[in-house]
Amino acid sequence: MSDRPLAVTNSTLSTLIAELSKECLKIQTLFNQLQLPSLTVNQQSEILAELLAAAVHLHNHCDEDFQTLIIEEMENLPDD
């Protein structure tokens, strides 16, 4: 994620989105690693374990509170 500020007014939401972005990049890296040829069983196991941990983190991260913050941000947008 870039160092540019996000177009959201809620600082908590901004922080959570930045963390979510980092976690998504981590998952993309793990997907790419799983596509490497000639991975050992141990390497596959380690990558899959990290992927599982990342998936659990994403699931917890994107809870109802996060969704509510997004909805509130949307509701505060000016009407066009």
Phi, psi and omega in degrees: 000144182282171179275359179290144180292152177278155180273053175229149183269335183277119183293326178295315178298318179301316179296315181296321178294319178298317178295320178297319178299315179298319181292322178295320176297320178298317180294320177299319178298317179295319176301315179298320179296323179294342180271354181292139179287153172063035174289140175283165178299321179297316178296316178301316181298316180295317180295315180295323177295318177295322178295320177297314179299319179294321179295319177296318179298316178298318180299316179290323182294322186266043182283187183297324179298318178297315179297321178296319178299320179294315180299315179299319178297318179296320181293334181273356177291142179292149176284141176270000000 
